[in-house]
Amino acid sequence: MQTSFIKLTLLATYLFFSTQGVAQNIAIKTRSEHVLIHKDSSFTKTVTILLKENKETITYPIFYDTELERITDIKVYVKKGKRFKLVKNTIINEEDVELDYIASKKIKSITLPYQSETKIVYSIKCKELMYFSDLHFFSYNEIDSLKYQISVPNTFRFIHNTIHKDSLKHMTIDSIKSDNHTKWNIEVVPVKVKPDPLLFFRVYKNIREPLMRTLIIPKTYEGNERKYLNDWYLQKAETKKGLNYAAIRKIDELTKGISDPKKIMTILYKYVHNNFKYVAIEIGMGAFIPTHANEVFTNKQGDCKDLSNFLSEALNYKGIKSYIALAATFDHISDCDFPSLSSANHVICLAYIDGKPILLDPTDPIHLSETPVQSIQQRSILIINPDGGEFYKVPGFSPKKNVISYEIDLEANSNTMVMDGEFKVNYNGISGNFLKYGFMYSSDREANKLAKKHYESVFGNQSISDLKINHQSRVIESEGKISANGKIFKDGDKKFFFIDFLPKLFETEDRETLLEGTHIGSPFSKKVSSTIKMSEPFQEFNPIEHSFSFEGASLIVKISNPSEFTIECTYEFVFDYIFVEKENLEIANKLLTSFKKIINDPIILQKKS
């Protein structure tokens, strides 16, 4: 997987630079696509690109999927006076995309010499209508105007849904109906995005850009678009089901003497988790249609759709109703709440025990059955079933199920002013998943090093030692010694005491100000209790309390002195969001700012006379 992404990056680097080694700056006046839907459920795109004057030789790439698409009629024109003249003997190179898990992608590279203006025209023929799943309204090139025309026979219907529309400066859409066709005309000023190699393969990862999700359905499915996608998928996946003798024998061996459906489910889930290798990246129909269950069992490997399909077959064989479902993870451009292949980037397994749906993600190595899948919590999935499919909202964890608790005991040294002591931390639910993922493929020594670095960051770069970690399936327990320096300053009979060593609010983020789109991971509740024993008695001070409460988030900080030697600092922080988004961005940053001010203000301790 890592090798594939390195190759993707190298490939993109090659395409973003010209043969002279300087970055390509392809400025485009207009890009237009005329999409003609055929009655046999295939379609053809005629693409016309009008480029502005280029002052150097550039290479224009066309990526396509040889499994589904065919590129024809590539023509290049240059502007002579007021007209465009066809260029003969255009240099067009074709290369395979040599990546481990992308076997069907190729690139046609068109070399364009210096010209005043250039026009490129080519056609893409695709045999699978479901592959026409989106129109992107963003580009890594500078484009003045992006136009789409979709010609749909009257025996079909065109449905669409645009996400992140707010970022568009201009968008128009209209339709013209004739006796045989309806023509949809769409024009936008696209959003320019940073170059990303994944965009070449229609993999929209960690971006929030405008995209129109599309679906062409037969007229007979009008008003029931979900059923159309569901039935199409069922038909495609039907040939990938069934278990051979070897698979059945292994399943029977694993579940011998067990009749409890929940125990059987857990055994088979763990078996796939622990014995099957996850491989990706898949493109085109290969991103959604699974490999046959028997092939997955034989090779003991596959991606999300392959492992989920095999697990579903194994559960159904044991009498546990199970389906696969299309899903969109937190880093995908959209939620899976619209029936289009572009809505999903993931496939999971769904089992029913006593009528209750239980999500199973065999590609998530630390997911536990009967808990929400972290990557898709609070997002919709499309369950593929014989009843026409079902959209299902995945529940999320509540902050109460993801409690992080800190206990810190420190003692100040009167000579050095250093505070030494111990701390204990518990992560419950999935609050410690970010550590579990790091521990997974690490030795004990590496895990300890990773955790030490983490806690030094959490405690504001204080010294951590003698760290011990106990990580189980549902809990992580850590304990160690901490030494805090530079937090006590003397000034005559007064001491200035700083508490900026208290654990930061968001452990997965280093930024002091969060950005829109930041993925927190899961809602959580954090409780911190710190007791500091001073070396000399001090006068009693009035307890200090700060309280902030917003919709879905709250922070309560208390500072008190239960004795003439002791200071107690506690806080409780609740954040009931998975993402930092427009509606909670201000809330999150207000809490961070308020907390920073509290811990940066000194507590003034007056020496007791």
N, C-alpha and C positions, 0 to 999 in steps of 0.2 A: 504493500500500500504506500509506504513512505517513498520507495523507489519510483513509483508511478507519478507521485506528485512532483518529485524532483525532475523527472523527464518532462512533465507538463510545463514546469516553470522554464526549463531550458528551451522547449519548443516555442513557448510564448515569447521568450527573449529574442529568439531568432526572427520571429515574425514582426516584432515591434521595432526591429532595427533594419536598416537598409543594408545593401551589400557594401556600402562605404563605411559602415560601422557607426553611423549616427542615427539617432532615434527618428523613426518615421513620424511624420506629422501629416497624416492624410486628412485633408480638409474636403468635405463633401457638401455640395450645394443641396442636392436632393438624392434620396434613396427611395425608390418606389418598388413595391411588390404587387403584382397582379396574381391573385390566387384563384385558379379556376377549379372548382369542384366538379368531378366527373360522376356520372350516374353509377359507375361501377365501383364507387367508394375509393377511388384513387384521386389524386389531385396534382396539379402542375402549378409551379410558381415561375413567373417571368420577372426577373429582377433587373432593374435599370438603375445604374449608379452614375450620377453626374459629379465628377470631381473638379475641384477648383485647380487653378494653375499650380503645378508642382515643380519646384526648382531643382529637383534631384531625381534620380532613378529610385522608384519605390516598388515594393512588392505587395500586391493585393491578394490576400488569401481567401479561398472559398473552402470551408470545411463541409464535408458531407458524409453520410452513412451509406456505405456500399451495400449494406443489408437491405436498405429500404429505398435509397435515393439514387437517381441517375442524373448527372450533369450533362447538359447538351447545349449546343449552339452558342458557345462562348464567342462573343465578338467585342472588339475594342475599336472605338472611334476617336479621332482627334479633331479638334475644332480648327477649321481653315476658313477664315473670314467669318461668315455668318452660319456656315453649315458644318456638320460633322462628316468626316471622311473615314471610311473603313480602313483600318490598319491591316495590311497583309503580313503574314508570317509573324504573328504575335507569339512571343515566347511564353509558353505555358508549361510549367513543370508539375508533375504529380508525384506525391510521396505518400507512403503509408505512415500512419501515426503509430510509431513503434513503442507501444506501451503494453505492460504485462496483461492488462485486463480490458484493453480496448482493441479489439481485433478488426472491427469493421469500419473504422474511420480513416478517411483519406483527406489530403489537402491538394487542391489545385492552386498553384501560385502563379499569378499573372504579373509579369514584369512590365512596368509602365515607365518609359523614358520621359525625360523632361518635355513637357508640352504646355501650351497655354491652358487648354481645358481638355478633359478626357471623359469619354462615356464608355461604361462597361455594361454589356447586356448578356444575360445567360438564363437558361431554364433549368429548373429542378423538377424532376418527375418523381413522385412518391406513390407507392402502391398501397400504403396504409393510411386511411383517412384519420384514424385516431392520433396519428403522429402530428397532425396539425392541431397543436394543443395550446399555442400561445403566440402572441405578438408582443415583442418587447419594445418598450418605448424609451430605451436607453442605449447608449453606444459608447465604446471606448474611443471612437473617432469623433471629430467635430462634424456634426451634421446640422445644416440649417433647417431642413424639412424632411420629415419621414412620412411616406404615404403608403397606405395599404388599400387595395381594392379586392374584395372577396366576391366572386360570382358564384352564387349558390342556386342549383336547380330547384324548381318549385316542389320537387319531391323530397327536399331536405329542408332543415331549419338550422339557422345559425344562432347560437346562444353565446353570450360572452359576459365577462365580469372583470372590471379593471381594479387593480389594487394600487395603493400608494399614488392615487391620482393627484393628490394635493401638490406634489412636487412638479407637475407639468405647468409650463408657462402658457401653453396653447394646446387645445385638443378640439377637433370637430369630428362628428360622426353623423352620417345620414345614409339612407337607403333608397334605391330606385327599383321599383318592381316592374317587370315586363311580363309577357305571356309565358316565357319559359324560365326566366331567371330573376333573382333579386340581387342587385349589386349594392354592396356595402362599401362606402367610401370613408376612410379614416385618415385623418392627418394630424400630426403632432409635431411640436418642437421637442426633440428627445433630450433627455438628461444625459450629460456627459459623465461617464464613470471612469474610475481608475482601471488601467489594464489588469485583467485577471484571466489567467489561462483557462480557468474552468468555464468562463463565458463562451469560449469557442465550442464547448461541448454541451451547451444549454444546461449547465449545472449552476444554479443560482444559489450560491452559498454565502451566508453572512452579508447579504445586501438587502437594502430596503428601497427598491426602485420601482417605478411604475411599470406594470405588466398587465396585459389583457389576457386572461385565461379564456380559451376558446373551445368550443365543441360543436361539431356538425352532426346532427342527428337525422335519421329518417323521419319523415312526416308522421309516421305511425307512432313514434315515441314522443310526439309533441306534448309538453307538460310533464313528462316523466323522464327527464334527462338522466337522473341518477340510475334508473333502471337500465338505460341504454349502455352506460359505461359498465355497470355491473354485469349485464348479460354478455357484453363483449369480452370482458375479462374472464368470466366463467368459461366461455367457449375456448378461449386461448389457453387457459390453464388446465382444462379438462384432460388434455393429452399428456400432462406432466404429473398426473396422479397415479396412485396404485403402488403396492408394495410387493416385492418379490419374496421368495422363500427365505433368503438370507436375512433380509430386514425383519421379516415377521419372527423368525427364530430368535433374533437378538432382542426384539421387543418383548417376546414372551419370557425370555431368560431374565431380563431385567425386572419384570413385574410378576414373577412366579410367586404364587401363594398370596398375592395382595389383591384385595377386592375394593378397597376404599378408593373412589375416583380421584380424590384430592391427592392421596399419596402416589397414585399412578402418575398423575399429571406432574407432580414434583420430581419423581424419579426420571421420567422421560425428558423433562426440561433440563435437569442437571446433566443428563447424559449428553444432550446436544451441546449444552454450554461447555462442558469439560472435554469433549472428544472431537468436536468439529471445528475446523479452522475457518475463520472469517476472511474472505477475499472480496475485493471490489477493485476497480470502478466499472460500472456497466453503463453503456450508452444505448440510445435507441430503444427498440422493443425489449432488448436484453436487460434494460433497467427495471422492467416490470414483470415480464413473463418468466416464471421460474424454470430452472433446469429440472429434469425429471427427478422425482423423489428417490428413485433407486440409484441414479447416478450420484446424487448428493450423498447417499448412504455409503456407496462404494468408495467414493473419493474422500469422504469425511471432510468436505469443505464446500463452501458456497458463500454467497452474500445474503443480505437480509431476506430477500424473497425466496431463495433456495432453502435456507435453514428453516424459515417459517413454514414453507410448504411441506417439507419433510416432517416437521414436528406436528403439524396439523393432521397429516396422514396417519402418523403413529397414534395420535390421540383418538382419532376417529376409529381406527382399527380396534382400539381397546374400549370402544363404546362411549367415548367422551366427545360430545358434539363440539366441533372445532372448525373455525374458518380462518382465512387470512384476511388482512385488512390493509388498505392503502393509508399511509400516514405522512405527515409533514413534520419533521423535527424542528426544534427551536431555531436552527440556523438556516432554514429554508426560506425562500422569498415570500411564501404565502402559507396560509393554513389550508388544510384539506377539507374545505367547506363548500367546494364547487366541483362538479363532476368533470374534471379535465385531468389528463395525465400530468400536466405541469403543476397541478396542485399538490402533488405528492413527491417525496424523494426517499420514501422508506416503506417497508412492508413488515408487519408484525403478525403474530399468531394470536388468536382469540379463542379461549376455551370456555365452556359453560359448565359450571358445577352447581347443581340444584337451581338451575335457571339463571344464575348470576354470572355475568361476563367477567372473565379474568384475563388480563393482558399479559402476554408472554413475548419478550423480545430476546430471542436466542443470540442476537449479535451484541447485546449489551452485557458484558461479562460480569457485572455486579448487580444486575437487576434481580429482584426477588419476586417470585410469584405472589399474587394477592396484594401487590403494591402498585401504584401508578408508575409508568415508565417515565423516568425523569425527562428524557429528551422530547417527549410529546405530551406532557401533562398540561391540562387545560386547553388542548388543541383537539380539533375534530379528526376523526378517522372515517373511512368508508369501508364498512364491513361487507365483504363480497360473499353473498349467500344466495341460495335458490329462491328466496322470497323477494328479489328485486333490489337487494342491497339496503344498507341502513347507515345513515350518518350517526355517529356516536361521539359525544363530547367526553374526552378522557378526563377523569377527575384529577385534581392536583392534591399535593400534600398541604395540610394546614400548618401554620407556624407551630402549633402545639405538638405536632408529630415530628418536628425537626428542631428540637431544642439543643442549643449549644450552651454548656455550663462551665464556667471557670471558677476555681477557688484558688486564691493567691494569699500566701502568708509570708510577710517580709519583716525583717528586723534591721533597724538602722544601727550603724556603727558610729559611735560618737567621735572617733578619731578620723576616720576616712570619709565619713558621710555617705558611704556606700550602703545600699540596702541589699541584703542577701536573704534568700528564702526558697520556698518551694511553690509549685503550682500543679494543679490537676485540671484536666479538661476532659469533658465527655461530649461526643457528637452522637446524637440519636437520629433515627430515621435516615434520611439521605443528606443530612447537613454536612457530613464528612465525606461525601462522595468524591469531591475534588482531590482529597488525600488518598482515598481508596484506589482511584484510577492511577495515581502516581506510584502507589505501593505495589500494584499488580505485578509488574514485570521487573521489580527491583529486588535485589538481595536485601537481607536484613540490614547490612551495613549501608547500602544505598538508600533504603527507606528511612533509616535513622538520620542520614545526612540531609535528605529531602525535608524531613519533619523539622530538624533543627533550624534549617534555613527559614522554613515557614514560620516557626514560632518567634525567631529573632525579629522577623518582619512584623508579626502581629503585635509584639511588645515594644515596637518603636526602636528596633535595633539594639536591644539590651542583650546581655550575655546569657546564653542557655547552655546547660551542661547536664550530664547524667540523665539523659532523656530515655524514657522507656515507653514503648508503644504496644498496645494490645488492640489489634484491629480484627473484629469479628464481622459477621454478615450484616448485622443491624446496628452495631455500636463501635465507635473508636474511642479508646481510653488512652490518654497520654498523661505522663507526669514527669517532672524534672525539676532541676534547680535553676533559679534565676538570680542574676545579680544586676541591680539597677544603679547606675552611676550618674552623678550630676543632677540629682533631683532635689537635693537639700542644700540650701545656702544660708550661712549665718550673717546676721547684721546686728551686732550688739546683743541685746536681749531677745531679738526676734530671729525666727527661722522662716525662710520662704520654702515651702514644700510644693513641688510640682507632681501632678499625677498623669503626665502625658505618656507614661509607660502602660497605662491600662490598655487592654486588647482593643484594637480598632473595630469599628462596627461591621464593616464588610471585609471578611478575610480573603475573599477571592479577588479583590480589587486593590491595586496600589494607588490609583488616582485619588487625589483629594476632592476632585469634582467629577462626578459621573457624567457620562455622555449618553444621549438618547440611543437606545438600541443595546445598551449593556445587558448581558445575560447574567443575572444573579445566580441562577441555578435552581433555586426553589425558595418558596416562602420559608422563613425561619424565625425562631425566637431565641434571643441570646441573653443569658443571665450571667453577670460577672459580680463576684464578691471578693473584695480585697481587704485584708487586715494588715495594717502596718504598725509595728511596735517601735516607738521612738526611744532614743537612748536617754533622754531627759524629760522630766515632767513639763507639761505646758498648761497654760490656763484654758479653762473650758471655753469653747466657742459655740455659737448658735448653729444648729444643724443647717446645712445648705441643701436645698432641693431644687432641681430643675425638672420641669415636666413639659413635654411637647407631644401633642396628639393630632394626627391628621387621619384622613380616611385611609385605612389599610396600613398605617404605620404609626408607631409611637416610641418615645424614648423617655425614661424616667431615671434621673441620676440623683443619688443621695450621698452626702458626705457628712459624717458625724464623728464624735469622739466619745465612745462609751466609757473611757477612763482617761486619767491624766497622762497616760503613756501611749494611748492607742487611738488610731484613726481608722475609720471604716469607710471605704469607697465602694459603692455598688451601683450597677445600672442594669436596667432591663430594656431591651430593644426588640421590637417586633416589626417585621417587614413582610407584609402579605402580598408580595409581588414576585413574579419570576423574571420580568424584564423591567428595565428602567425605560419608560416610554413617555410620550408627551404628557399624559395625564398625571404621572407621578414623578416626573423629572425634577420639578421644583421642590416637591416634598422631600425626595431623597437628598438633594443637595442642601436644603435648609437644615435637615437633621445632621448632616456631616459638618456643616459650618457651625451649628450650635454646639455640637459635641467637641469640636476642635477648640472653640473658644473656652469651654468649660475646663478642659484638661490643660489648656495653656495658661489659664489664670492661676497664679500661685495661691496656696492656702497659707495665710499668715499665722504662725504659731508664736504666741507670746510666752516667754519663759516664766515659769511659776516661781514667784519670789518666796 
